[in-house]
Amino acid sequence: MGQRLRVLVAEDEFIIGCDLCHTVEEAGYIVEGPFEDLSSTMLAFQKNKPDIAILDVQLEDGIVYPLAEQMIAENVPVIFHSGEMTPAEVVRRFPSALALAKPCPPAEVIDSIQRATHHG
């Protein structure tokens, strides 16, 4: 498989964040996170650019959209993971992104990572 992909996970609900990270790790990816707020997510992104990001729309200190825009501008595929917004609402705003509704089955999370990485 060559180089393992780095997946950044931002999720403000601790249990869900841990579950997500565990799912991603089990599938053989390197996980950064879970980050609970925008500032720590932004810091992690700037320090070590991930190959892909799974972002909760609403983090502890605000909406993740500005950060998502920056990631997409730097060619990092984004998968939104939200309980508040429907995937259709998210995709309307970010046509190139994938969106999952919470709670999301692990197989669907992995499937979306694979789709996002083969997308570009």
DSSP file (Angstrom, degrees, kcal/mol; ACC not computed):
  #  RESIDUE AA STRUCTURE BP1 BP2  ACC     N-H-->O    O-->H-N    N-H-->O    O-->H-N    TCO  KAPPA ALPHA  PHI   PSI    X-CA   Y-CA   Z-CA
    1    1 A M              0   0    0      0, 0.0     2,-0.2     0, 0.0     0, 0.0   0.000 360.0 360.0 360.0 -13.0    0.0    0.0    0.0
    2    2 A G        +     0   0    0      2,-0.0     2,-0.2     0, 0.0     0, 0.0  -0.485 360.0  21.6  72.5-135.6    3.0    2.3    0.2
    3    3 A Q  S    S-     0   0    0     -2,-0.2     2,-0.3     1,-0.1     0, 0.0  -0.458  78.9-127.2 -74.7 134.6    2.6    5.4    2.3
    4    4 A R        -     0   0    0     -2,-0.2     2,-0.2     1,-0.1    25,-0.1  -0.603  27.3-117.1 -80.5 140.2   -0.2    5.4    4.9
    5    5 A L        -     0   0    0     -2,-0.3    25,-2.9    23,-0.1     2,-0.5  -0.485  17.9-131.8 -78.1 144.8   -2.6    8.3    4.6
    6    6 A R  E     -a   30   0A   0     23,-0.2    45,-2.0    -2,-0.2    46,-1.4  -0.849  20.9-165.0 -95.5 128.2   -2.9   10.8    7.5
    7    7 A V  E     -ab  31  52A   0     23,-3.4    25,-2.8    -2,-0.5     2,-0.5  -0.961   7.0-152.0-118.0 121.5   -6.5   11.6    8.5
    8    8 A L  E     -ab  32  53A   0     44,-2.6    46,-3.3    -2,-0.5     2,-0.5  -0.789  12.1-161.1 -91.8 131.5   -7.3   14.6   10.6
    9    9 A V  E     - b   0  54A   0     23,-3.0    26,-2.3    -2,-0.5     2,-0.5  -0.955  10.7-177.2-118.6 122.6  -10.4   14.2   12.8
   10   10 A A  E     +ab  35  55A   0     44,-2.8    46,-2.1    -2,-0.5     2,-0.3  -0.973  21.5 144.7-118.8 119.9  -12.2   17.2   14.3
   11   11 A E        -     0   0    0     24,-2.3    48,-0.1    -2,-0.5     6,-0.1  -0.927  36.1-156.9-157.6 123.5  -15.2   16.3   16.5
   12   12 A D  S    S+     0   0    0     46,-0.4     2,-0.8    -2,-0.3    24,-0.1   0.614  77.1  82.4 -86.5  -9.7  -16.4   18.1   19.7
   13   13 A E  S  > S-     0   0    0      1,-0.2     4,-2.9     2,-0.0     5,-0.2  -0.845  73.5-150.8 -94.9 113.0  -18.2   15.2   21.2
   14   14 A F  H  > S+     0   0    0     -2,-0.8     4,-2.6     1,-0.2     5,-0.2   0.859  90.2  47.9 -52.3 -49.0  -15.5   13.2   22.9
   15   15 A I  H  > S+     0   0    0      1,-0.2     4,-2.5     2,-0.2    -1,-0.2   0.928 115.0  45.4 -61.3 -46.3  -17.1    9.7   22.5
   16   16 A I  H  > S+     0   0    0      1,-0.2     4,-2.9     2,-0.2    -1,-0.2   0.914 112.2  52.9 -64.1 -41.8  -17.9   10.2   18.8
   17   17 A G  H  X S+     0   0    0     -4,-2.9     4,-2.5     1,-0.2    -2,-0.2   0.915 110.5  46.7 -58.8 -44.4  -14.4   11.6   18.2
   18   18 A C  H  X S+     0   0    0     -4,-2.6     4,-2.5    -5,-0.2    -1,-0.2   0.915 112.3  50.3 -65.1 -43.0  -12.8    8.6   19.8
   19   19 A D  H  X S+     0   0    0     -4,-2.5     4,-2.7    -5,-0.2    -2,-0.2   0.932 111.4  48.5 -58.3 -47.3  -15.0    6.2   17.9
   20   20 A L  H  X S+     0   0    0     -4,-2.9     4,-2.5     1,-0.2     5,-0.2   0.931 112.3  47.7 -60.1 -47.6  -14.2    7.9   14.6
   21   21 A C  H  X S+     0   0    0     -4,-2.5     4,-2.6     1,-0.2    -1,-0.2   0.897 111.9  50.6 -61.3 -40.7  -10.5    7.8   15.3
   22   22 A H  H  X S+     0   0    0     -4,-2.5     4,-2.8     2,-0.2    -1,-0.2   0.925 110.5  49.3 -63.2 -45.5  -10.6    4.2   16.3
   23   23 A T  H  X S+     0   0    0     -4,-2.7     4,-1.2     1,-0.2    -2,-0.2   0.921 113.3  46.2 -58.4 -46.8  -12.5    3.3   13.1
   24   24 A V  H  <>S+     0   0    0     -4,-2.5     5,-1.8     1,-0.2    -1,-0.2   0.894 113.7  48.7 -66.3 -41.2  -10.0    5.2   10.9
   25   25 A E  H ><5S+     0   0    0     -4,-2.6     3,-2.1     1,-0.2    -2,-0.2   0.912 106.5  56.1 -64.8 -43.9   -7.0    3.6   12.7
   26   26 A E  H 3<5S+     0   0    0     -4,-2.8    -1,-0.2     1,-0.3    -2,-0.2   0.822 102.0  58.2 -57.2 -31.8   -8.5    0.1   12.4
   27   27 A A  T 3<5S-     0   0    0     -4,-1.2    -1,-0.3    -5,-0.2    -2,-0.2   0.464 126.1-100.9 -81.9  -0.4   -8.6    0.7    8.7
   28   28 A G  T < 5S+     0   0    0     -3,-2.1     2,-0.2     1,-0.3    -3,-0.2   0.607  78.1 130.5  97.2  11.8   -4.9    1.3    8.6
   29   29 A Y      < -     0   0    0     -5,-1.8     2,-0.5   -25,-0.1    -1,-0.3  -0.601  61.1-113.3 -95.2 160.6   -4.7    5.1    8.4
   30   30 A I  E     -a    6   0A   0    -25,-2.9   -23,-3.4    -2,-0.2     2,-0.4  -0.809  36.9-146.8 -89.4 130.1   -2.7    7.4   10.6
   31   31 A V  E     -a    7   0A   0     -2,-0.5     2,-0.5   -25,-0.2   -23,-0.2  -0.831  17.9-169.0-107.3 135.4   -5.0    9.5   12.8
   32   32 A E  E     -a    8   0A   0    -25,-2.8   -23,-3.0    -2,-0.4     3,-0.3  -0.986  51.7 -45.7-112.3 120.3   -4.5   13.1   14.0
   33   33 A G  E     -     0   0A   0     -2,-0.5   -23,-0.1     1,-0.3     2,-0.1  -0.799  22.8-123.1 123.9-167.9   -7.0   14.0   16.6
   34   34 A P  E     -     0   0A   0      0, 0.0     2,-0.4     0, 0.0    -1,-0.3   0.367  48.9-171.7 -78.4 140.3   -9.8   14.0   17.7
   35   35 A F  E     -a   10   0A   0    -26,-2.3   -24,-2.3    -3,-0.3     3,-0.0  -0.849  12.0-162.4-100.5 136.9   -9.6   17.8   18.0
   36   36 A E        +     0   0    0     -2,-0.4    24,-2.2   -26,-0.2     2,-0.3   0.626  66.1  35.6 -97.9 -13.8  -12.5   19.4   19.8
   37   37 A D  S  > S-     0   0    0     22,-0.2     4,-1.9    23,-0.2     5,-0.2  -0.908  79.3-109.9-139.0 167.7  -12.2   23.1   18.7
   38   38 A L  H  > S+     0   0    0     -2,-0.3     4,-3.1     1,-0.2     5,-0.2   0.890 111.2  55.7 -61.7 -42.7  -11.3   25.2   15.7
   39   39 A S  H  > S+     0   0    0      1,-0.2     4,-2.2     2,-0.2    -1,-0.2   0.918 111.1  42.1 -63.3 -43.8   -8.0   26.5   17.1
   40   40 A S  H  > S+     0   0    0      2,-0.2     4,-2.3     1,-0.2    -1,-0.2   0.870 115.7  50.6 -70.8 -33.4   -6.5   23.1   17.8
   41   41 A T  H  X S+     0   0    0     -4,-1.9     4,-2.3     2,-0.2    -2,-0.2   0.932 111.6  47.9 -65.5 -45.3   -7.7   21.7   14.5
   42   42 A M  H  X S+     0   0    0     -4,-3.1     4,-2.4     2,-0.2     5,-0.2   0.903 111.8  50.3 -60.7 -44.0   -6.2   24.7   12.7
   43   43 A L  H  X S+     0   0    0     -4,-2.2     4,-2.4    -5,-0.2    -1,-0.2   0.927 111.3  47.6 -61.0 -47.1   -2.9   24.3   14.5
   44   44 A A  H  X S+     0   0    0     -4,-2.3     4,-2.2     1,-0.2    -1,-0.2   0.888 111.8  51.4 -62.7 -39.4   -2.7   20.6   13.7
   45   45 A F  H  < S+     0   0    0     -4,-2.3    -1,-0.2     1,-0.2    -2,-0.2   0.907 112.9  44.1 -64.9 -42.8   -3.5   21.3   10.0
   46   46 A Q  H  < S+     0   0    0     -4,-2.4     3,-0.3     1,-0.2    -2,-0.2   0.855 114.9  49.3 -71.5 -34.3   -0.9   24.0    9.7
   47   47 A K  H  < S+     0   0    0     -4,-2.4     2,-0.3     1,-0.3    -2,-0.2   0.898 131.6   8.2 -72.1 -41.1    1.8   21.9   11.5
   48   48 A N  S  < S-     0   0    0     -4,-2.2    -1,-0.3    -5,-0.2    -2,-0.1  -0.753  79.5-138.3-147.9  91.5    1.3   18.7    9.6
   49   49 A K        -     0   0    0     -3,-0.3   -43,-0.1    -2,-0.3    -4,-0.1  -0.285  23.6-141.1 -59.4 123.6   -1.0   18.9    6.6
   50   50 A P        -     0   0    0      0, 0.0   -43,-0.2     0, 0.0     3,-0.1  -0.284  13.3-127.4 -79.3 169.4   -3.1   15.8    6.5
   51   51 A D  S    S+     0   0    0    -45,-2.0     2,-0.3     1,-0.3   -44,-0.2   0.712  93.1   3.2 -83.8 -23.4   -4.1   13.8    3.4
   52   52 A I  E     -b    7   0A   0    -46,-1.4   -44,-2.6    24,-0.2     2,-0.4  -0.986  67.9-144.8-158.9 153.4   -7.7   14.0    4.3
   53   53 A A  E     -bc   8  78A   0     24,-2.3    26,-3.1    -2,-0.3     2,-0.6  -0.989   4.0-160.0-131.8 136.1   -9.9   15.6    7.0
   54   54 A I  E     -bc   9  79A   0    -46,-3.3   -44,-2.8    -2,-0.4     2,-0.5  -0.960  26.8-172.9-109.6 115.6  -13.1   14.5    8.7
   55   55 A L  E     -bc  10  80A   0     24,-2.7    26,-2.9    -2,-0.6     2,-0.3  -0.925  26.0-140.2-120.8 129.2  -14.7   17.6   10.2
   56   56 A D  E     - c   0  81A   0    -46,-2.1    26,-0.2    -2,-0.5     8,-0.2  -0.665  24.6-134.7 -73.7 138.4  -17.7   18.0   12.5
   57   57 A V  S    S+     0   0    0     24,-0.6     7,-2.8    -2,-0.3     2,-0.7   0.913  92.5  45.1 -64.9 -42.2  -19.6   21.1   11.2
   58   58 A Q  E    S+E   63   0B   0      5,-0.2   -46,-0.4     6,-0.1     5,-0.2  -0.890  73.5 179.4-109.4 109.3  -20.1   22.6   14.6
   59   59 A L  E >   -E   62   0B   0      3,-2.8     3,-1.6    -2,-0.7   -22,-0.2  -0.457  47.2 -88.4 -98.2 178.0  -17.0   22.5   16.9
   60   60 A E  T 3  S+     0   0    0    -24,-2.2   -23,-0.2     1,-0.3     3,-0.1   0.855 125.2  33.2 -55.3 -39.1  -16.7   23.8   20.5
   61   61 A D  T 3  S-     0   0    0      1,-0.2    -1,-0.3   -25,-0.2     2,-0.3   0.104 126.3 -54.9-111.4  24.3  -15.8   27.3   19.4
   62   62 A G  E <  S-E   59   0B   0     -3,-1.6    -3,-2.8   -24,-0.0     2,-0.2  -0.833  75.3 -31.4 141.6-175.2  -17.7   27.7   16.2
   63   63 A I  E     -E   58   0B   0     -2,-0.3     4,-0.3    -5,-0.2    -5,-0.2  -0.574  42.0-142.0 -83.1 141.8  -18.5   26.5   12.7
   64   64 A V  S  > S+     0   0    0     -7,-2.8     4,-2.5    -2,-0.2     3,-0.4   0.505  72.7 102.1 -83.8  -5.9  -15.8   24.7   10.8
   65   65 A Y  H  > S+     0   0    0     -8,-0.3     4,-2.7     1,-0.2     5,-0.2   0.857  77.3  51.1 -53.1 -46.6  -16.6   26.2    7.3
   66   66 A P  H  > S+     0   0    0      0, 0.0     4,-1.7     0, 0.0    -1,-0.2   0.915 114.4  45.3 -59.6 -39.8  -13.8   28.8    7.1
   67   67 A L  H  > S+     0   0    0     -3,-0.4     4,-2.4    -4,-0.3    -2,-0.2   0.903 111.2  52.9 -67.2 -40.8  -11.2   26.1    8.0
   68   68 A A  H  X S+     0   0    0     -4,-2.5     4,-2.8     1,-0.2     5,-0.2   0.900 106.7  53.2 -60.9 -40.6  -12.8   23.7    5.6
   69   69 A E  H  X S+     0   0    0     -4,-2.7     4,-2.2    -5,-0.2    -1,-0.2   0.908 109.3  48.8 -60.8 -41.7  -12.5   26.3    2.8
   70   70 A Q  H  X S+     0   0    0     -4,-1.7     4,-1.3    -5,-0.2    -2,-0.2   0.913 111.6  49.1 -64.5 -43.2   -8.8   26.7    3.6
   71   71 A M  H  <>S+     0   0    0     -4,-2.4     5,-2.6     1,-0.2     3,-0.5   0.935 112.0  47.9 -61.8 -46.7   -8.3   22.9    3.5
   72   72 A I  H ><5S+     0   0    0     -4,-2.8     3,-1.8     1,-0.3    -1,-0.2   0.888 107.8  56.0 -63.0 -38.4  -10.1   22.5    0.2
   73   73 A A  H 3<5S+     0   0    0     -4,-2.2    -1,-0.3     1,-0.3    -2,-0.2   0.808 108.0  49.5 -62.5 -28.8   -8.1   25.4   -1.2
   74   74 A E  T 3<5S-     0   0    0     -4,-1.3    -1,-0.3    -3,-0.5    -2,-0.2   0.123 123.4-106.8 -97.5  20.7   -4.9   23.5   -0.3
   75   75 A N  T < 5S+     0   0    0     -3,-1.8    -3,-0.2     1,-0.2    -2,-0.1   0.774  71.8 142.4  62.9  30.3   -6.2   20.3   -2.0
   76   76 A V      < -     0   0    0     -5,-2.6    -1,-0.2    -6,-0.1   -24,-0.2  -0.909  52.3-126.9 -98.5 116.7   -7.0   18.4    1.2
   77   77 A P        -     0   0    0      0, 0.0   -24,-2.3     0, 0.0     2,-0.4  -0.369  25.5-149.9 -63.3 140.4  -10.3   16.4    0.6
   78   78 A V  E     -c   53   0A   0    -26,-0.2    20,-1.9    18,-0.1     2,-0.5  -0.932  14.7-167.4-117.7 135.1  -12.8   17.1    3.3
   79   79 A I  E     -cd  54  98A   0    -26,-3.1   -24,-2.7    -2,-0.4     2,-0.3  -0.982  18.1-146.9-116.0 118.2  -15.5   14.8    4.7
   80   80 A F  E     -cd  55  99A   0     18,-3.1    20,-3.1    -2,-0.5     2,-0.4  -0.632  11.0-168.1 -85.5 145.7  -18.1   16.6    6.8
   81   81 A H  E     +cd  56 100A   0    -26,-2.9   -24,-0.6    -2,-0.3     2,-0.4  -0.929  21.9 164.4-135.6 105.1  -19.6   14.7    9.7
   82   82 A S  E     - d   0 101A   0     18,-2.3    20,-2.0    -2,-0.4   -26,-0.1  -0.957  41.5-175.4-138.4 144.5  -22.6   16.4   11.2
   83   83 A G  S    S+     0   0    0     -2,-0.4    -1,-0.1    18,-0.2    18,-0.1   0.643  95.6  47.6 -97.7 -22.2  -25.6   15.9   13.4
   84   84 A E  S    S+     0   0    0      2,-0.0     2,-0.3   -26,-0.0    -2,-0.1   0.908 108.7  48.2 -86.8 -45.7  -27.0   19.4   12.8
   85   85 A M  S    S-     0   0    0      2,-0.0    -3,-0.2     1,-0.0   -28,-0.1  -0.678  81.4-122.0 -98.7 148.7  -26.8   19.8    9.0
   86   86 A T    >>  -     0   0    0     -2,-0.3     4,-2.0     1,-0.1     3,-0.6  -0.599  28.2-114.4 -82.1 152.2  -28.0   17.3    6.4
   87   87 A P  H 3> S+     0   0    0      0, 0.0     4,-2.7     0, 0.0     5,-0.2   0.867 117.7  57.7 -52.0 -36.4  -25.5   16.0    4.0
   88   88 A A  H 3> S+     0   0    0      1,-0.2     4,-1.7     2,-0.2     5,-0.1   0.896 105.3  49.3 -63.1 -39.5  -27.4   17.8    1.2
   89   89 A E  H <> S+     0   0    0     -3,-0.6     4,-1.2     2,-0.2    -1,-0.2   0.913 113.0  47.0 -64.8 -42.3  -27.1   21.2    2.9
   90   90 A V  H  X S+     0   0    0     -4,-2.0     4,-2.6     1,-0.2     3,-0.4   0.928 111.4  50.0 -65.4 -45.7  -23.4   20.7    3.4
   91   91 A V  H  < S+     0   0    0     -4,-2.7    -1,-0.2     1,-0.2    -2,-0.2   0.798 102.8  61.8 -67.5 -28.3  -22.8   19.6   -0.2
   92   92 A R  H  < S+     0   0    0     -4,-1.7    -1,-0.2    -5,-0.2    -2,-0.2   0.909 113.2  36.5 -60.9 -39.8  -24.8   22.6   -1.5
   93   93 A R  H  < S+     0   0    0     -4,-1.2    -2,-0.2    -3,-0.4    -1,-0.2   0.855 131.0  30.7 -81.3 -35.7  -22.2   24.8    0.1
   94   94 A F    ><  +     0   0    0     -4,-2.6     3,-1.7     1,-0.1    -1,-0.3  -0.748  66.7 177.4-124.5  82.7  -19.2   22.6   -0.6
   95   95 A P  T 3  S+     0   0    0      0, 0.0    -1,-0.1     0, 0.0    -4,-0.1   0.774  81.0  52.4 -59.7 -26.8  -19.9   20.7   -3.9
   96   96 A S  T 3  S+     0   0    0      2,-0.1     2,-0.1    -5,-0.0   -18,-0.1   0.609  97.0  85.6 -86.2  -9.3  -16.5   19.0   -3.8
   97   97 A A  S <  S-     0   0    0     -3,-1.7     2,-0.3    -7,-0.1   -18,-0.2  -0.453  71.6-129.9 -91.2 162.1  -16.8   17.6   -0.3
   98   98 A L  E     -d   79   0A   0    -20,-1.9   -18,-3.1    -2,-0.1     2,-0.4  -0.785  22.9-156.7-101.5 153.8  -18.4   14.5    1.0
   99   99 A A  E     -d   80   0A   0     -2,-0.3     2,-0.4   -20,-0.2   -18,-0.2  -0.997   8.8-169.5-138.2 136.3  -20.9   14.6    3.9
  100  100 A L  E     -d   81   0A   0    -20,-3.1   -18,-2.3    -2,-0.4     2,-0.3  -0.929  19.1-132.1-120.3 144.6  -22.0   12.0    6.4
  101  101 A A  E     -d   82   0A   0     -2,-0.4   -18,-0.2   -20,-0.2   -15,-0.1  -0.753  42.6 -83.5 -93.1 144.3  -24.8   12.3    8.9
  102  102 A K  S    S+     0   0    0    -20,-2.0     2,-0.1    -2,-0.3   -20,-0.0  -0.658 110.6  41.5 -86.3 148.7  -24.2   11.3   12.5
  103  103 A P  S    S-     0   0    0      0, 0.0    -2,-0.1     0, 0.0    -1,-0.1   0.663  83.0-176.6 -74.8 146.4  -24.3    8.7   13.7
  104  104 A C        -     0   0    0     -4,-0.1    -2,-0.1    -2,-0.1     5,-0.1  -0.926  27.8-117.1-116.1 130.1  -22.4    7.1   10.8
  105  105 A P    >>  -     0   0    0      0, 0.0     4,-1.6     0, 0.0     3,-1.0  -0.362  27.3-120.8 -62.1 140.2  -21.6    3.4   10.5
  106  106 A P  H 3> S+     0   0    0      0, 0.0     4,-2.4     0, 0.0     5,-0.2   0.854 111.5  57.5 -50.4 -40.7  -17.9    2.7   10.5
  107  107 A A  H 3> S+     0   0    0      1,-0.2     4,-2.3     2,-0.2     5,-0.1   0.873 106.0  50.3 -61.4 -35.3  -18.0    1.0    7.1
  108  108 A E  H <> S+     0   0    0     -3,-1.0     4,-2.3     2,-0.2    -1,-0.2   0.868 107.9  53.1 -70.6 -36.4  -19.5    4.2    5.6
  109  109 A V  H  X S+     0   0    0     -4,-1.6     4,-1.9     2,-0.2    -2,-0.2   0.948 112.6  44.0 -61.3 -49.1  -16.8    6.3    7.2
  110  110 A I  H  X S+     0   0    0     -4,-2.4     4,-2.4     1,-0.2    -2,-0.2   0.901 111.6  53.8 -64.2 -41.6  -14.1    4.2    5.6
  111  111 A D  H  X S+     0   0    0     -4,-2.3     4,-2.5    -5,-0.2    -1,-0.2   0.908 108.5  49.2 -59.4 -42.3  -15.9    4.1    2.3
  112  112 A S  H  X S+     0   0    0     -4,-2.3     4,-2.6     2,-0.2    -1,-0.2   0.858 108.5  53.2 -69.5 -33.1  -16.1    7.9    2.2
  113  113 A I  H  X S+     0   0    0     -4,-1.9     4,-2.2     2,-0.2    -1,-0.2   0.936 111.4  46.7 -63.0 -44.9  -12.3    8.1    3.0
  114  114 A Q  H  X S+     0   0    0     -4,-2.4     4,-1.4     1,-0.2    -2,-0.2   0.902 113.4  48.1 -64.5 -40.7  -11.6    5.8    0.1
  115  115 A R  H  X S+     0   0    0     -4,-2.5     4,-0.7     1,-0.2    -1,-0.2   0.915 112.0  50.0 -64.7 -41.8  -13.9    7.7   -2.2
  116  116 A A  H  X S+     0   0    0     -4,-2.6     4,-0.7     1,-0.2     3,-0.3   0.874 110.1  49.7 -66.4 -36.9  -12.4   11.1   -1.2
  117  117 A T  H  < S+     0   0    0     -4,-2.2    -1,-0.2     1,-0.2    -2,-0.2   0.792 114.8  42.8 -76.1 -25.4   -8.8    9.9   -1.8
  118  118 A H  H  < S+     0   0    0     -4,-1.4    -1,-0.2    -5,-0.2    -2,-0.2   0.507  96.3  84.0 -93.5  -3.5   -9.6    8.5   -5.2
  119  119 A H  H  <        0   0    0     -4,-0.7    -2,-0.2    -3,-0.3    -1,-0.1   0.934 360.0 360.0 -62.3 -51.3  -11.6   11.6   -6.1
  120  120 A G     <        0   0    0     -4,-0.7    -1,-0.3    -3,-0.1    -2,-0.1   0.492 360.0 360.0 -76.6 360.0   -8.8   13.8   -7.1
